[in-house]
Structures are given as structure tokens and as C-alpha cells.
């Protein structure tokens, strides 16, 4: 026992004092954390030689990479760099959000939509759809078929190195996808305002909160953060860089950042305005289709209410017919006659008010009632179009404001004159467009 203790003490002295082979110290450091190993480098030359050895950092690399789905191949080969540099190099690379074409094409991407979609596989707890990419700029989705992809230099006010933003195309450009990494497994995440894709098998619904719609990753790219592109897509206007590429007819990666205007007609005169401004005007003032849909929905709701009312009336008549004949007749008669009397009084009051009004302004026609309905439903912050026979004007904040006719992609909009003038006041090129109003269609 004494001899064994002496040998142990001698080994400890060798390690502590820097005598002998560093193998024993390297073996001990394998059980320490990476930060502790780095701290031991400054102890002395002997400890430093052991603390930076590949024998120590190889085990550190294996522990770090054991649960990671992606580590660039250059870090995995021992002959390319020391294990110390491979360890810390891979940690720094995990923060990189610009993917290379080779990396993009090397994965089979799992894809799902954001928001509940009944037909989507992932929302039904089934395996998500898959997408693959090819170096020639084409892609294939197991549900949506073939498409194209390319890198764009920026999106929604954000810029980054090449590979940070990916644009997909199926017939027309889709809102830009942003690249990021999931810190938990270093995998790639690609998402836009409506979809999310991962370079690893997408966890089932409810398994990973970070990747759910309300998680930190999905919330970093939403319709709000990509409002301009989402609005342009929905109203049918080209996205940034889409128009330039279409006009050029080439797959050039060096896309300009300032060629983002389109020609519109303001009172019949050609003018060039930002596409983002045209999208906002379309969204706010091209509401003919929305009005028709709202009117149709209101008619359907009224029909349903009328049907329910008639159904309730039928049940009430049946209940009264089945009322016990031994009940005092006066109770039923009193209830019925009282309700009739009240209705008659209300009708008489309404007729009297209508007659008084007609005596002052003359008889009312259908157009008067329609105008009254529009005025009753007008919001102080909404634009209401007047009838075709009237001078073109808007009910805005309770006052009359003239409108300007703006033609965008074959659609005629009635844009408040103040909105048009506000833009051109800030543009030095504004010269000579007549904005005298009100205008007649």
C-alpha cells in the first residue's frame, strides 16, 4: 500500500510540476469541459502543451458534435486543421446564416405551411412534404412540383452575404425566404412569411416549441416583418428584383437594389412610382371586389336571419295552438293584443316622421335610401365612393376631399389627392402633373 501511494504521489508531482510524459495530464483533461481546458493553457508550458493537443480536443469535438445534424466537412477531417481549431471553428460557423449552393443542394428539406391548413400533412401529424434543390437553379417539391430558385441580395430592409436570402419561383416569384440556423442542432432553417423548411427531418407538431408557429424562429419572419413583399404578391405586383430580371431575361446574380419602380397613369399621364407605393394604393383603394363579396355575405346573413325568424314564428304559433283550452282566454288575448298595439304605435310614429321629412325635402326615391345606407356605414377613416352621377369625392374624416384617378396594371383607382401630392412633393422630378379636382369618371 505504501508503494502504491508513493507511485500515485510521484505521478501527481509529475503532472503538477511539469515533469515526465504529458499523457497522464491529457487523459485527465479529457474529462474537463472545453472552457476549463482553455483555462489550463496559461498554467505553464507543460500544461499548455497538453491542453492544446489533438488527444484532448478530439474528445471535445466528439462530445460537441454528437447531437448536431450538420457540421461542415472541413472540420471533420483531422488532416485539415488541429482539433482545437476545428472545435472553435465549428462553434463560430454555427452562427453563419448564409448558405452555399453546395450546402443547399446537399439536403432533403422538410417543408410545411405556417398557420393551420387542413390539407397540409404536417398539421395532420403526418410526415411533411419534401423539397430538393439542384445546382442548375431548379427545385422539386413532392406536392407542388418543379420550380426555380436563386439568391437575392436583400429582403424587407434586411441585407446579408450571398446565400442569406433565397427566392423561389413557380410561375412568378414568391416572397423571399430567410436563412438561419437552429442553435440546438446547428441545422439550417429556411422560411418566409407563409412557409418554413428545415435541412433535417421536421419534428412532429408539438414536439419542438422553437419550431412552432408561435416559437422564436417562426416569429422572426412573419407577414408583419415581410409586409411589403406579402402585399405586392397578394395584389399581383412584382416583388423586388422580379421586374428587373423579367425585363433583362437573364439569370444574372448581380441584381440592382434601386430598380424597384413601375409606370402608372395619374390622370392619364405616365409617371414612375415605387412598386411598394403602388401596392399600398392597390391594397387600400382597389376595393370593388371586396365590396361585392361583403354585400354578398351580408345578403346571405340576412337570408339566414329571416329563415330563423320565420322558423321561430312557426314554433310560436304551434305552441299557442296547443295551449290548454281550459286556460282563461283573456290571458292569451291580452298578450297577443298588447304586442300588436305596441307594433302599431311604433309603425305610426315612424310613418309620422317619414311624412314630416317628405313635406320638407320632397318624396324619397331608391337612390336616397342607398345614399343614406352608405353614409350610415361610412367610417371616419375609410374611403367611400359616391354614386356615378355625383362628382367624384370621398367621405374622409367627415369632409369632402377630391380624388385622383390612378391607373395601375389595368385597374383604375380613386386615390385621395393628398396622398398623391404628398409623394410628389418629396420627389424632385415632380413637374407638371395636373391635380385639379374634383374629377369625374
C-alpha positions, 0 to 999 in steps of 0.5 A: 500500500505504501508503494502504491501511494508513493507511485500515485504521489510521484505521478501527481508531482509529475503532472503538477510540476511539469515533469515526465510524459504529458499523457497522464495530464491529457487523459485527465483533461479529457474529462474537463469541459472545453472552457476549463481546458482553455483555462489550463493553457496559461498554467505553464508550458507543460500544461499548455502543451497538453491542453492544446493537443489533438488527444484532448480536443478530439474528445471535445469535438466528439462530445460537441458534435454528437447531437448536431445534424450538420457540421461542415466537412472541413472540420471533420477531417483531422488532416485539415486543421488541429482539433482545437481549431476545428472545435472553435471553428465549428462553434463560430460557423454555427452562427453563419446564416448564409448558405452555399449552393453546395450546402443547399443542394446537399439536403432533403428539406422538410417543408410545411405551411405556417398557420393551420391548413387542413390539407397540409400533412404536417398539421395532420401529424403526418410526415411533411412534404419534401423539397430538393434543390439542384445546382442548375437553379431548379427545385422539386417539391413532392406536392407542388412540383418543379420550380426555380430558385436563386439568391437575392441580395436583400429582403424587407430592409434586411441585407446579408452575404450571398446565400442569406436570402433565397427566392423561389419561383413557380410561375412568378416569384414568391416572397423571399425566404430567410436563412438561419440556423437552429442553435440546438442542432446547428441545422439550417432553417429556411422560411418566409412569411407563409412557409418554413423548411428545415435541412433535417427531418421536421419534428412532429407538431408539438414536439419542438416549441422553437419550431412552432408557429408561435416559437422564436424562429417562426416569429422572426419572419412573419407577414408583419416583418415581410409586409411589403413583399406579402402585399405586392404578391397578394395584389399581383405586383412584382416583388423586388428584383422580379421586374428587373430580371423579367425585363433583362431575361437573364439569370444574372446574380448581380441584381440592382437594389434601386430598380424597384419602380413601375409606370402608372397613369395619374390622370392619364399621364405616365409617371414612375412610382415605387412598386411598394407605393403602388401596392399600398394604393392597390391594397387600400383603394382597389376595393370593388371586389371586396365590396361585392363579396361583403354585400354578398355575405351580408345578403346571405346573413340576412337570408339566414336571419329571416329563415330563423325568424320565420322558423321561430314564428312557426314554433310560436304559433304551434305552441299557442295552438296547443295551449290548454283550452281550459286556460282563461282566454283573456290571458292569451288575448291580452298578450297577443293584443298588447304586442300588436298595439305596441307594433302599431304605435311604433309603425305610426310614429315612424310613418309620422316622421317619414311624412314630416321629412317628405313635406320638407325635402320632397318624396324619397326615391331608391337612390336616397335610401342607398345614399343614406345606407352608405353614409350610415356605414361610412367610417371616419377613416375609410374611403367611400365612393359616391354614386356615378352621377355625383362628382367624384369625392370621398367621405374622409374624416367627415369632409369632402376631399377630391380624388385622383384617378390612378391607373395601375396594371389595368385597374383604375383607382380613386386615390385621395389627392393628398396622398398623391401630392404628398409623394410628389412633393418629396420627389424632385422630378415632380413637374407638371402633373395636373391635380385639379379636382374634383374629377369625374369618371 
